Amino acid sequence: MQDQIFEVENAHDDERFKKNPLVTGNPTIAFYAGAPLTDNEGFNLGTLCAIDTVPRKLNEFELSILKPVSKTIIRLIEFRKKQEEKVIYNKFFNLTLDMLCVANTDGYFKLLNPAFAKILGWSEEELMRNRFIDYIHPEDVDISMKEFKKLRNGLNAVGFQNRYKTKEGNWVWMEWTCIPDKNTGELFAVARNITELKEIQSGFINEKKETERLTLAKDDFFANMSHEIRTPLNSILGFLDLLTKTSLDNEQQQYVEISSIASKKLAVLVNDILDISKLESGKIMLEEAPINIEGIIKQVIHLLSSKARAKNIKLMSTIDNSIPEYVLGDDTRITQVLVNLIGNAIKFTDHGSGESYHNFGR
């Protein structure tokens, strides 16, 4: 660890070393001189040793020889280290799947790794013979030249994309990260093949467009179907209304009223078909108009009483007296909820009665 040459003239007489196994046994060292091997940063990496089996003392010339020899050894060590680093760099440069290159600001490649030829199909000589702009898709030339201008001005270009032509005539999407060397003007760049990623993104976009198209087609189908059902349904409602104005006995009058109510509810269901598409698109709106709760309940009871009688169960309704005669609400939605709830109650009641208690808040 010393900075000067360390010399032991006679190890057999030196208290520090005379019992050392290398002195008492093979190789029976009697003389030792060591010159530190110091690197460029001042660290002592090891020692250049001169030994002899007989005592001796180095003269001035021999001492002067050790220092330059040690410096030569350090240079050889550093050279070997650089060579090893160069081998590692070359392996990385040649084996990496990404495309690495060095280019000049004149628009020509200067150095390319094998990934370029593997991905694009062009040989290294072909790629370096022409300007790299000659391989870029015409639609991507403007954005590429814009990024190239940034590089010539000493700015980095990160994440820009363009398409390169392959030897087979196809196009490969590439994403670039380029850094200029302000001293030499050379451009150091890494490119990655993102063609597969672009195809996946394109597939998502096409799938989204197809979904939107199918949604519109579904909406059109619902609208057309609803229109086709509405026309005869409105005729039925019209004729039932006319029938109520004719001479009918009590039983006929009741049947006509029930048929009219059922037809109106069917009209509501047809409207619900449209509401499904409105709900999906966020366009559904609840109405807010004066409605008579008692009248709605009576209509629902009349509509579902035949189902209850068919199962020999009673269907009764009790309405809270505190409910106002008219409240603000959506007649169609409330009717739909009641029909669903009471219909299910009838469906799952095998005997006895089902009582519907209504207490609608204002």
HELIX and SHEET records of a PDB file:
HELIX    1   1 PRO A   21  THR A   24  1                                   4    
HELIX    2   2 GLU A   60  LEU A   95  1                                  36    
HELIX    3   3 PRO A  114  LEU A  120  1                                   7    
HELIX    4   4 GLU A  124  ARG A  129  1                                   6    
HELIX    5   5 PHE A  132  TYR A  135  5                                   4    
HELIX    6   6 PRO A  138  ASP A  140  5                                   3    
HELIX    7   7 VAL A  141  ARG A  152  1                                  12    
HELIX    8   8 THR A  195  THR A  244  1                                  50    
HELIX    9   9 ASN A  250  GLU A  280  1                                  31    
HELIX   10  10 ILE A  293  ALA A  310  1                                  18    
HELIX   11  11 ASP A  331  LYS A  347  1                                  17    
SHEET    1   A 3 PHE A   6  VAL A   8  0                                        
SHEET    2   A 3 PHE A  31  THR A  38 -1                                        
SHEET    3   A 3 ASN A  44  ASP A  52 -1                                        
SHEET    1   B 5 PHE A 109  LEU A 112  0                                        
SHEET    2   B 5 MET A  99  ALA A 103 -1                                        
SHEET    3   B 5 LEU A 187  ASN A 193 -1                                        
SHEET    4   B 5 TRP A 171  PRO A 180 -1                                        
SHEET    5   B 5 ALA A 157  LYS A 165 -1                                        
SHEET    1   C 2 ALA A 289  ILE A 291  0                                        
SHEET    2   C 2 VAL A 327  GLY A 329 -1                                        
SHEET    1   D 2 LYS A 314  ILE A 319  0                                        
SHEET    2   D 2 SER A 353  HIS A 358  1                                        
END                                                                             
